[in-house]
């Protein structure tokens, strides 16, 4: 469409008005030689293209007006096949300019001698008049194009505003709502038609946009609380003033995001930095650890719950993060919570969140829980065995129904999470004792994953020692290049009751104490050197044949080793007693008799001979 075609209706009205006043016919032609408007004999030809149009072509090309006093005999007419036989008697053809471009022509046409005489009699005034009319038509084209440009820009702005995830509200100088995007409709639970043109304060009194309108100072990420459509809203708002070229405040635009969504986004950013831990970050080449890694890789892509079992310090959370990183949920949050580190009274609100006023000290606006924050991602429940039966029942409901209610709330919130749980306890035994729900156990242990203790993968100990030696040497700015053969042998023989976590602490301890460029036995913790002494004593007695250890010594060493394997907790002592074939009361009595301690150090009291 040519530029003049945009104003064809206005052009026709202008042509008819001129023809009525001047008693002559008018024709408007665009750059394609198509009649945009016309009167008299050419009225019915509007929309058609000129067959020849020699004069119009000339004016469009030169950009200068032409006065044909006797049509058919002007020099421009000589190349026309109708030269001397033209049905025009006379004409004035004037270019229509828009800025520097010729966009068409406007012509006064005489079809009979009377019209020609009138045109000749006042040619100069008519040329001046038709020039002004050309300028008038040009201005209408400019207005139309400007209006169209504004419409396009408005549509682009509307599309842009509706494409953002935040709710967007804009107000004018008088505080009336001018924009309300789709995300705002969803966030506030109302349609834009209900609020457009309304006073902002009538609906959003708690949001200080009128302050921005008054003083011109915006704000960023401010928490706001208010009630809208019977909903308690806790939002994060950013507002900026809209100013004219003269710096006059013309309105305010504000964005709104649900506070819980903001927190979830922060968790996703944080977890993206943390869950870069992959299976390649799990150090070990032993068959035992390779089997577990391979199994974990296979189940990573599933959404089924995983129960990670293993002693303290074996790296259960590291496996959980690696599973998350290898899953389709890797781009979402990994949220971890230690069920044993939080008091039962607080664990419920930490997991499920709470609404405002749910309890004394509850944060204004409420708070989303870890389950809600993990929506779309993975929730890691460490030390799941420490969860109370009451919370176990609530967790079971989450697994069954995939929805939660915040503490003190009534709104049902759907959640899409994968749960990975971990424990160092025997859950089946806890089920038998009534301390863990059997139905929850089966829900959690869809895919059990057992992490071997470090003593069952001793081939990995040199790799781990070397990795953490290099790491802590850099952190502590010390040049420690290796372990001595004696120190390495001790580390390989040591039972590592604390597993990899203990190994990490031992390496850090040794590098802090070591003054040479190699870690020696003297730099290792005393408990490890005591272990070496005990092993040497037993080996010497058994191999020399010169002496036989007493029954008391053998009994003491057997109890010590059993406790070292099963742990010093109540459950550990019970398992140790069972493995030794003695009662629980007996093992407690023997521990006291031999003055055994978790660190392997004996008390000062002598060993009684019985």
N, C-alpha and C positions, 0 to 999 in steps of 0.2 A: 504494500500500500504506500502510495506517494504521500508526502507530508501534507499536501493540500487536501488530499482525500479525507484527512482526519477532521476537517472543518467544512465538509461539503454542504451540510445542512445550513450552517451559518453563511457560507459563501453564496448559496442560492438566495437566501433572504436579502443579503447585501446587493446581489445582482438585480433582484426584482425591485428593491427600493430605488436604486440608481436609475433603472429604466423608467420607472414611474415619474421621477422628478425631471429627468433630462429628455424624456420622450425619444429615447434611442435604445437600441438593444445592447445587451451586455453578455460577454462570454468570458469564462475563467477556464484556463487550460493549465494542466500540470506538466511536469517535465517529461512525462511519457506521451504527451500530446493527446491526453484524454480529457474530454470536457467534464469539468468538476461542477460547473453551474452554467446556466444559460437562460435567455429570455426570448420571447418572440419565436421566430422561425427555427431557432436552434434549441428551444426548450425541450423538445422531444428527443433530441440527440444527446442529452446529458448522460454520461457514462460510456459513450462511444468514442472511438479514436478518430482524430482528423485524418482524412485520406491523404492530404498533401501538406498543409500547414506551413508553407514556405516562410511566411512573415513571422509566425510564432517561433519557428526553428531559429530564425535569424535573431530575434530578440532574446531567446533563451541562450544563444551562443554568445552574443555580444554584451548582453546585460544592459542594453540601451533601448529607450522607447523609440517607436517609429510612428509617424503620421502619414497615412496613405490618403491623399486628398482625392485621387481618382483611381480606384481599384482597377487592376489589370494593366496599368500603364506605368507603374513605379518600377525602378530598376530591379527591385527584389522580385517583382512579379514576372519579369521577362522569361525566367526559366520555368514558369508554371505552364502546364498544358492548356490552362484556361485563360492565359494572358489575353486581355482585350475582351474576354467574354465572361468575366467574373460576376457572380450574382451579388457580391458585395459592391456597394457604391463608394464607400469610404470607411476608414477605420483608424482608431488610435490604439496601438498595442503597447502596453506598459509592463515592464518586468516586476515581479514580486520578489523582493529580497527578504531573506531571513539571515541576519548577521551578514556573512560574506557570500552566501550562496543564493543563486537564483532558483527559486522553487516552483516557478510558474509564471503565467502572464494573466493580466486582466485587460479586456478589450472593449472599447465602445464601437459599435458597428451600425453603419447606415445601410438600410436595405432599399431605400427609395430616394428619389431626388430631394424631397422635402427634408428628410432626416440628414441628407448630405449637406444641404444648404445651411441647416441649423448648426451642423458640426463645423463647417468652414467659417461661419460667422463668429464663433467664439472658441476657436481651436485652442488658443493659448490657455484660457481659463479651464477648458475641459481637460487639457493635458495636466495642468496643476491639480485639478480635482481628482482625476483618476489616479495620479501619483499618490495622493493622500489615501485614497481607497485601497491602493496596493499596500501601503504601510499598515492600514487598519487590519486588512486580512492577514498580513504577516504577524501582527501582534496577537491575533486570535490563534494562529498556528502555534506561536511561542507559548501562549497560555495553556493551550491544550497539551502540548508536549511536556510542559512543566508539571501540569496536573497529573499526566500519565506517569511521569517520572516519580512524583510523590506517591502515587498509588502503588507503583512497583516497589518503591522503597518501604512503604508501609506494609505491603504483603511480605516482603523479605524479612522485615523486622518481626512481623507476627509469626512467620515460620521459624525464625531464629529463637524467639522467646518460647515458642511451644516445643522446641526441640530440646531445651535444657531440662535437666532433671529437677532443679530447684524450682520451688514455687516463685513466680515473679509477679509483683504487684507494682503498678505505677500510679501516681496521683498527680493532678494538675495544681496550679497555683492556689486554687480554692479548696484543696484537699479532697477533690472528687476522684474516684477510682476510674482510670482510663484504660488500664490494661490488667488482665487477670488471666494468666496462662493455664494450660491444661494441668500442669503439675500442681498449680495452686488449687485448682478445682478438686484434685484428688487429695491434696494435703488437708484442705479445710472442709471438704465434704459438701461443697455447694457449686452450682453452675455459675459461670461468669455473668449470665444474663440477670442473675439475682442481685449482683453487686455493682455492675458497671454503671457509672454515673452517680452512684451513691456516695454519701459522706464517709470517708475512711474511718473516722473516729467512731461512727455508729456501730461498726463491726469489730474494729481492731483497736480499741481504746488503749490497750496495754502496750502497743507498739509505738514508740516515740517518733513517728515519721513527721508529725507536724513540727517537732523541734528542729528537724533537719530543714524543713521548709522555711522555718523562721530564721535560723541562724546560719544556714548554708553549710553546716559541718556534718559530714556523714560519719558512719561508724562501721566497724568490721567485726563479724563473728560475735555478736552480742546475744547472750541467752535471754529469751523472753518467755514469759508464762502467761497464758490467758485461757479463757473458756470460750469456745465457739461451737455453736450447734450442739450444746450439751457435752462437748468433748473437752477434756483438759489437755491443752497442748503445751509441749515443751519444745521450743524451736530455737534454732540458731539463725539470727537475722543479720544481714549486711545491707546498709542503705547508703545511697549516694545522691547528692542533689543534681538536678538537670539545670544547666545554666545557658543563657543566650550568649550571643557574641559580645553583648554589652555587660556580661557577667551578672545579669539579672536572673534570679532564681525562678525557673518556669515550672518546676515540679520536683518529684522525688521518685526514684525507682529503687525497689527493695527486693532482695531474694531471701527465701526462707527454706530451711532444710530441717527435717526432723532430727532432734538431738540424738536419738538412738542411732539413726542412720549415720550421723557424723561420727559417733563413737565407733560404729562398725567399720566405717571407712578408714578411721585411724588404725584400728586393729588390722585391717587388711594390708595397709601400708607397712605396719610394723612386722606383720607375719611374713610379708614378701621378703623382708630383709633377713628374717630368721629362718624361714622354711627352705632357704636355699641349701640347707643341709640335706644331702641326698644319700643314697646307699653307698656312693663312692666315698663319702666322708666317714663311713664306719670302717675303722681300721682292723684288718685281720685277714689272714690267708688260710687259717686252719680249716679243715673240713667241717668242724662244728659250726663255726660262724658263717661259712659260705653256704651251708645248708639253710640256715635261718634267713640269710639275706635273699637267697633264691626264692624261698617260700614267701617272704614278705613282698618281693617284687611281683610275684604272681597274683597276690590278693590286693595289691595297691589299687588297681583299677576298679575294684568292686565298691559298692556302697554298703556292704555288710559290716556289722560291728566286729571289732577285733579286740581280743583280750590278750594283752602282753603279760606273760608271766616270767619272773626272774628275780634273783636276789637283788638286794639293794646295791646300787652302783654298777649294774651291768649295762646300763644305757637304754633303758626302756623308752624314755622320752625321745632319745635320738632316733630310735626305730619308728616311733610314732610320727615324728616330723618327716622322716624319709618317706614313709608311706603316704603322708599328705602331699609331699612334693611330687610324688610319682602318680598322683591321682588326677582325675578330671577337676577336682576341687582346688587345685594348686593355686589358682588365681584369686581364691577367696581366703578368708581368715582361718588361721590355726590358733585356737584359743585353748590354753592349758590352765588347769586348776588342780591344786593339790588338796584332795579331800581330807587328808590327815593334818594339814597345816592350818586349817581354819576351824574355829569353834563351831559346833553344831548349830548354835543359835544364829550364826552369821552365814553359814554355808548355804542355807535355803535362799536367802536374798541375793547372795553372790551368784548362785546358779540360775535362779528364776527371775531376778530383778524385783522391783517393788514400785508401787504407785505412791504418789504424794500422800502423806498422812498415814501410811500403812503401819508405822510404829514411831515411837519417840526417837527423834534424831533423823528421821527419813528425809532425804534431800528433796527440796522443793522441785516439783515437776516429775519426781520419781527417777528411776534409773533402770536401764536395761540390764539383764543378767548375762552371764557368760553364754548360756544356751542361745539367747537372742542374738548376741554379738557374733556367735559362730554360724549364724544362718547362712546357708550356701556353702559353708566350709566344714572344718573338722573340729570337734570338741574332744580334748584329751583329758580324761579323768584319771589322774594319778592317785595311787593309794586308795582305790575304790573300796577296799575292804574296810576302811575306817568310816564309811558312810553309815549313818543311822538307818534303822529299818524304816522309819517314817519317810526319809528322803529317798530310800531305795524304792518305795512304793510310788513316789512322785516321778522318779526317773523312769520306772517301768512304764508309767502312763505316757511319758514323752515318747518312748520307743514304740509304743503301740499305736498312739494316736497322732504323733508328729505335730503336736501343738502344746502350748503352755499358757498359763495364766500367771501374771505377776503377783507377788505377795500383796494382798490388799486390793487386788483388782478383780474385775469381772470379765474384761475383754479377752477373748480367745485369740491367741497369736499363733498362726501357723509357722512351723519351722522346718527347714530342710537341712539336716545336719547328719554327718557321719560321726559315730561315737567310737573312739578308741580308748579303752580302759586299760589300766595297768595295776599290778599288785605284786608284792613279794610274799604274800600269804597264800596258804592253801585254801582256796575258796570252797572246795568240796567239803573240806573238814569244817569250815565255818558254817556251811549249810547244815551239816549234821548236828552242829551245836546250836542251831537256831539263831545264829548271829548274821546270817546272810540269806536273803530270799532265794529260794530255789528257782522260781520263775525268772527272776532277774539274772541269775547266774547263766541260765540257758540262753537268755536273750543276748547277754554280753559275749558269751563264749562261742558264738557262731564260728569264728575263725580264731582258735587259740594259737599263740605264737610264744614259744618257750625260748628265752635267751639264755645261753649256757653261761655258767660262772667262769671267771678267768682261769681258775685252776683246771678247768676241763678243756682249755684251749691254750696251753702253755706255749705252743709254737708262736702265738701272737705277742707274747710278752716282750721279746726284743724289739719288735716293730713299734709297739706302743711306747716303750721306754725311749726309743730313738726319736719318735715324733714329738713327744712332750719335752724331751731334753732340749731339742732344737727350739721348740716354741718358748719355753721359759728362759732359755739362755738369751733370747732376743728381748723378752719382756723385762728381764732383770738386768739386761746389759752386761752379761757375763759370758766369757768365752769358754764354755764347757763342751768339749768335743766328743766325749765318749764315756762309757762305764769301764772300770777295770774288770778283768775277767772274773775276779773274786766277787765283786759287787753284782755283776751280771748273773753269775751262778746262783748267788743268794736270791736275787729277784725271781729267777726262774723256779727255784725250789720253794719259795715262800708260798703259803696257802692263799693269800689275798682274800681274806674274809670280806673286805670292803670292795672287792672287785676293781673295775677300771677307775672308779672314783677314788679309791684308796691309792691306786697306782699314780694317778695324776698328782695327788697331794704329796706322795712320797718323792716324786721327781722335783716338785717345787721346793719341798723341804730341803732336799739334798743340794740343789743348786744354790739355795740361799746360804748353806753352810760351807760348801766346797770352796777351797782356796786354790786348788790346782785346776788344770784343764781337763781332768778326768774325775768322774764320781767314784769315790772309794767306799769301802764297807763302812769306814768311820763316819761318813757323811749320811748314812742311812739311819732311819729312826731306830731307837734302842729296841723296840719290840721285834724288829726284824733280826737284829744281831742276837737277841735272846733265842729266837727261833733256831738260828744257826748253831748255837751252843747246845741246845736240846737235841737237835738232830745228830750232832757230832757225838754227844754222850751216848745216845742209844746205839748209833752205828759202831762206836768203839767197843762197847760192852758186848754187843752181839757178835762182832767179827773177831775179837781177840781170843775168845774162848778161855780167857784167864779169870773171868768172873761171870756170875749170873745175876741179872737185875732182880731186885726183890719184887714180890708180888705187889707191894704197895706202889713201887715205882711204875710197874707196868699198868696197874689200875689207874694211877694218876695220869699217865701219859695218854691212855685210852680215852679217859673222860675229857681231857684237854682237847684232844683231836676231834672228838665227837662234837664238843661245844663249838670248836672252831669251824666245823663244817655246817652245823645247823643253826648256829647263832645263840646269843645269850638271852634272847627274849623268853617269855614263858613258854611260847609254842616251841621255840628252839630247844629249850631244856627238855620238854616233853618228848620231842622227836629224838633227841640224843639218848634219853633214858630208854626209849623203845628200841633204838638201834643197838644199845649195849645189853639189852635184856634185863634191865633193872627197873624198879618202880620210880615214879616221879619223886617220892619222898626220899628214896635212897640217893638219887643223884644230887638233891639239895644238901643232904647230909655229907656226901663225899666232897662236894664243892667247898663246904665249910671246913671239913677235915683237912683237905690238902691246900686250903687257902688259895684257891684259884680265882683269878680275876679276868675280865674280858681282855685286858691288855696283855695277858700272859704273865703278869708279874705276881709273885707270891708275896703274901703278907709275912710279917716278921714272925708270926707264931710257928713253932716247930711242928713237923709232921709227926703225929702220934703213931705209935707202933701197935697195931692191933692184929 
